[in-house]
Amino acid sequence: MKRWLSKTIARWVKRAPLSAPQLLALNPKRILLVRQQNQMGDMVCATPAFRAIRENFPQAEIVLVTSPVNREVVQNNPHLDGVFTFRQKMWRNPFELFPFLAQLRSFKPEVSFVLSSVSFSVTSAALAFISGAQYVVGADSKPFGLDISDQAFSLIMPSEPTLSRHSVLHSLAPLKAIGISTQDLTTVVVPSAKEKQEAERILIDLDLASGFWAIHPGAGKMQNVWPAEFFAQIARKATSAGHRIMILHGPADAGPLNELTTFLAEEIPESVKVAPACSIGVGAALLQEANRFLCNDTGVMHMAGALPVPTLALFGPTSPELWKPPVAEVVALCSPEQTPDSRGSEYGWMENLNPADVWATWCNLPVRTD
């Protein structure tokens, strides 16, 4: 039913065809990018794609439509001129939906890109069409079981549902296939001046100066979480070596954070400081003041790689070849083996990362020079 419905609707919104050379010769004044996926790490890995579009269309005004959870990741991106925020719940709330659609239509893009990686967002495609763009360029929807691209897009980019190369390269690949690329693969996260001021206030409240060591005990996926007792061992070693520790955390980290603070009850608040829950931008500004960072394979790892901060990222079921930020400042340490776990094949890895190996690798990270 979903396949038939998408195919039928796509016929109603079909755009004029466009070849890749014609696209590159357009010189549009306004470009709309639509990327609705919620994962923070995926959005950070998509930022080189924004750079590629900017480099190919340097005079265009470029605006991105994204979800609320990723607005702070991209709101200060130098390759974007603006960000529109769309929530899925708006479809059911006309008081929010109609003002958003009016904002979208008022931008009057000449070209809209539906960007994707390992998934295809029907919502993203719908917003690209609703924007009124004369041309809509998007990834091939057929590998995802949907008949939208052939019926409606002006220009179809290739797509691949399976991640077979680094996420940054995977996000760039559809654009590269139509002649839009960049030589700079570094990712981008930029805290605002206001967020930096808030980070400075937090450091004063915590009695911390620049050069502290930071840890983040949580992850978006529980199978990627290193045990809290091991994080506690590392924190104690660091404080014994004379370093101040900051614990960063987000809304999804309540469980690992509570476990860690329980293990470190005697060290808090003397040598270990727990940062308040803060926004992505403020968290990035705090990390910019850290000497080094220890985290699991999760969204904040990608943020650290974009800054960049000397970081040790702990990997279990996922591959660093696909997900480690593509900068020398981030070092990956992989679990050597899996212990059978009834919860599934992605569990039983993180417990086998030895704290002694983690400590030695973390200590040997390069010291920040900036």
C-alpha positions in Angstrom: 0.0 0.0 0.0 2.8 2.4 0.9 4.6 1.7 -2.4 1.4 2.2 -4.4 0.4 5.4 -2.5 3.9 7.0 -2.9 3.9 6.1 -6.6 0.5 7.7 -7.1 1.3 10.9 -5.3 4.6 11.2 -7.0 2.8 11.4 -10.4 0.9 14.5 -9.2 4.1 16.4 -8.2 6.4 15.3 -11.1 9.1 17.9 -11.9 10.7 18.8 -15.2 13.6 16.5 -16.1 17.2 17.8 -15.6 20.5 16.4 -16.6 23.6 16.6 -14.3 25.4 19.1 -16.7 22.2 21.2 -16.9 22.1 21.3 -13.1 25.7 22.4 -12.8 25.1 25.1 -15.3 22.0 26.5 -13.6 23.6 29.0 -11.2 20.5 29.0 -9.0 19.9 31.9 -6.6 18.2 29.8 -3.9 18.7 26.1 -3.0 16.8 24.1 -0.5 18.3 21.1 1.2 16.1 18.6 3.0 17.5 16.1 5.4 15.0 15.0 8.1 16.8 12.0 9.6 17.1 12.4 13.4 20.5 10.8 14.2 23.0 13.4 15.3 26.1 11.4 14.1 24.6 11.0 10.6 23.9 14.7 10.4 27.5 15.6 11.4 28.8 13.2 8.8 26.5 14.9 6.2 28.2 18.3 6.7 30.8 17.7 4.0 27.9 17.2 1.6 26.8 20.8 2.5 30.3 22.0 1.8 30.2 20.3 -1.6 27.0 22.0 -2.6 28.3 25.4 -1.4 31.6 25.0 -3.4 29.6 24.1 -6.6 27.0 26.9 -6.1 29.0 29.6 -4.2 26.6 32.4 -5.0 23.4 30.6 -4.0 21.4 31.2 -0.8 21.3 27.7 0.8 18.8 26.7 3.4 18.5 23.3 5.1 15.3 21.7 6.5 16.0 19.4 9.4 14.5 18.0 12.5 14.6 19.8 15.9 17.1 17.4 17.4 19.7 18.3 14.7 19.0 22.1 14.5 21.9 22.9 16.9 24.3 20.7 14.9 23.9 22.8 11.8 22.6 26.2 12.8 26.0 27.9 12.7 27.3 25.8 9.7 29.3 28.2 7.4 28.0 26.5 4.3 24.4 27.2 5.1 22.6 30.5 5.1 19.6 29.3 7.1 17.9 26.4 8.8 14.2 25.6 8.8 13.0 23.2 11.5 10.2 20.6 10.8 8.7 18.2 13.3 6.8 15.2 12.2 4.0 16.1 14.6 3.3 19.2 12.5 1.4 17.0 10.1 -1.3 16.7 12.8 -1.2 20.3 14.0 -2.4 22.9 11.4 -1.5 25.8 13.7 2.2 24.8 13.4 2.0 23.2 9.9 0.6 26.1 7.9 3.1 28.7 9.2 5.9 26.3 8.5 4.7 25.6 5.0 4.3 29.4 4.4 7.9 29.9 5.5 9.0 27.0 3.2 7.1 28.4 0.2 8.3 31.9 0.8 11.9 30.9 0.3 11.1 30.1 -3.4 14.0 27.7 -4.1 14.8 27.0 -7.7 16.4 23.7 -6.8 15.7 21.3 -3.9 18.0 18.5 -2.9 16.5 15.5 -1.0 19.6 14.2 0.8 19.8 10.7 2.2 22.3 8.1 3.2 21.2 4.6 4.3 17.5 5.5 4.4 15.0 7.3 2.3 12.7 9.9 3.9 9.3 10.2 2.3 8.8 13.3 4.5 11.9 14.9 3.0 10.7 14.3 -0.5 7.3 15.7 0.3 8.8 18.9 1.8 11.0 19.3 -1.3 7.9 19.1 -3.5 5.8 21.4 -1.3 8.6 24.0 -1.4 7.6 24.8 -5.0 11.1 24.2 -6.3 11.2 24.0 -10.1 13.7 21.1 -10.0 13.9 18.4 -7.3 17.0 16.3 -7.1 17.0 13.2 -4.9 18.4 9.8 -4.3 16.9 6.8 -6.0 14.0 5.5 -3.9 13.7 2.1 -5.5 16.4 0.4 -3.4 14.2 1.4 -0.4 11.0 -0.1 -1.9 9.4 3.2 -3.0 8.4 4.5 -6.4 9.0 8.2 -5.9 12.2 9.0 -7.7 11.3 7.8 -11.2 7.9 9.3 -11.1 8.7 12.7 -9.6 12.4 13.8 -9.4 14.0 16.0 -12.0 17.4 14.2 -11.5 17.9 10.9 -9.7 21.1 10.3 -7.7 22.2 6.7 -7.0 21.5 5.3 -3.6 22.7 2.4 -1.5 20.8 1.3 1.6 23.8 -0.6 3.0 26.7 1.4 4.5 29.7 0.1 2.5 32.2 3.0 3.0 32.7 5.6 5.6 29.5 7.5 6.5 31.0 10.8 5.2 31.8 9.2 1.8 28.5 7.5 1.8 26.6 10.8 2.2 28.7 12.4 -0.5 28.5 9.6 -3.0 25.1 10.5 -4.5 26.2 14.1 -5.1 29.5 13.0 -6.4 27.8 10.8 -9.0 26.2 13.9 -10.6 29.4 16.0 -10.4 29.0 17.7 -7.1 32.0 17.0 -4.7 34.6 18.5 -2.4 38.2 17.6 -1.5 37.6 18.6 2.1 36.0 15.7 4.0 36.3 17.3 7.5 33.0 17.6 9.4 31.7 20.8 10.8 30.1 21.8 14.2 30.3 25.5 15.2 29.2 26.7 18.6 27.7 30.2 18.6 29.1 33.1 20.6 26.2 32.8 23.0 26.8 29.1 23.5 30.5 29.8 24.2 29.5 32.4 26.8 27.2 29.8 28.4 30.1 27.3 28.4 32.4 29.8 30.1 29.7 30.4 32.8 29.5 26.6 33.4 33.2 26.3 33.8 33.3 29.1 36.4 30.4 27.4 38.3 32.3 24.1 38.2 35.6 25.7 39.2 37.2 24.3 36.0 39.8 25.9 33.8 40.7 25.0 30.2 42.7 21.8 29.9 40.4 19.5 31.9 39.8 15.9 30.7 36.3 15.1 29.6 34.3 11.8 29.5 30.9 11.0 28.2 29.5 7.7 29.6 26.4 7.2 27.5 25.4 6.4 23.9 22.3 6.5 21.8 22.4 2.7 21.6 22.8 0.7 24.8 24.9 -1.9 23.0 27.6 0.8 22.5 27.9 1.7 26.2 31.1 0.8 28.0 30.3 -0.3 31.6 30.1 2.7 34.0 32.4 0.9 36.5 35.2 1.0 33.9 34.6 4.7 33.2 35.0 5.2 37.0 38.3 3.4 37.0 39.6 5.7 34.2 38.3 8.8 36.0 40.1 7.7 39.2 43.4 7.1 37.4 43.1 10.5 35.8 42.5 12.4 39.0 45.3 10.4 40.7 47.5 11.7 37.9 46.5 15.3 38.8 43.9 15.9 36.1 40.5 17.5 36.6 37.6 15.5 35.1 34.3 16.8 33.6 31.4 14.4 32.9 29.3 15.4 29.9 25.9 13.9 29.4 22.7 14.4 27.5 19.0 13.5 27.9 19.5 9.9 26.9 22.4 9.3 29.3 20.5 9.2 32.6 21.2 5.5 33.3 24.9 5.4 32.6 25.4 8.8 34.3 23.6 7.6 37.5 25.8 4.5 37.6 29.0 6.4 37.0 28.2 9.1 39.7 27.4 6.3 42.1 30.8 4.7 41.5 32.5 8.0 41.9 30.6 9.3 44.9 33.7 10.0 46.9 35.4 11.9 44.1 32.4 14.2 43.4 32.6 17.2 43.6 36.3 17.5 44.6 38.1 16.3 41.5 35.3 15.1 39.2 32.7 17.7 38.0 29.4 16.8 36.5 28.4 19.3 33.8 24.7 20.4 33.8 22.5 19.0 31.1 23.2 21.4 28.2 22.4 21.8 24.5 24.6 20.4 21.7 26.1 23.8 21.0 27.1 24.4 24.6 28.4 20.9 24.9 30.6 21.5 21.8 31.8 24.8 23.4 32.7 22.9 26.6 34.6 20.3 24.6 36.6 23.0 22.9 38.1 23.8 26.3 39.0 20.1 27.0 42.5 18.7 26.7 41.1 15.3 25.7 37.9 13.3 25.6 36.8 9.7 26.2 33.5 8.5 24.8 31.6 5.6 23.3 30.7 5.3 19.6 27.8 7.8 19.6 26.7 11.2 18.3 29.0 13.2 20.6 32.0 11.4 19.2 31.2 12.9 15.8 30.8 16.3 17.5 34.3 15.9 19.0 35.8 15.0 15.7 34.3 18.1 14.0 35.8 20.5 16.6 38.4 18.6 16.6 39.3 17.5 20.2 41.9 14.7 20.9 39.4 11.8 21.5 39.5 8.2 22.3 36.4 6.5 21.0 35.4 3.1 22.2 34.0 0.7 19.6 32.2 -2.6 20.1 29.7 -3.9 17.5 30.2 -1.1 15.0 33.1 -0.6 12.6 35.5 2.4 13.1 36.2 2.2 9.3 32.6 3.2 8.8 32.0 5.5 11.7 35.2 6.9 13.3 35.4 10.7 12.5 37.9 11.0 9.6 40.5 13.1 11.5 43.8 12.1 13.2 42.7 13.6 16.5 40.1 10.8 17.0 41.6 7.4 17.8 39.4 4.3 17.9 39.9 1.4 20.3 37.9 -1.7 19.3 36.7 -4.6 21.5 38.8 -7.7 20.8 36.0 -10.2 21.2 32.3 -10.7 21.9 30.9 -12.5 24.9 27.7 -14.4 24.1 24.7 -12.3 25.1 21.0 -13.2 25.1 20.1 -9.7 24.2 21.4 -10.1 20.6 24.4 -10.1 18.4 25.3 -6.5 19.0 25.6 -7.0 22.7 28.5 -8.5 24.7 31.3 -6.5 23.0 31.9 -3.4 25.2 32.5 -5.4 28.4 35.7 -6.8 26.8 37.4 -3.5 26.3 40.2 -3.6 29.0 40.4 -0.5 31.2 44.2 -0.8 31.3 44.3 -0.6 27.5 41.8 2.3 27.5 43.9 4.3 30.0 47.2 3.7 28.2 45.7 4.8 24.9 43.9 7.8 26.3 47.1 9.0 28.0 49.0 8.7 24.7 46.6 10.9 22.7 48.3 14.1 21.4 48.0 17.1 23.7 46.0 20.0 22.2 48.2 22.7 20.8 45.6 25.3 19.9 
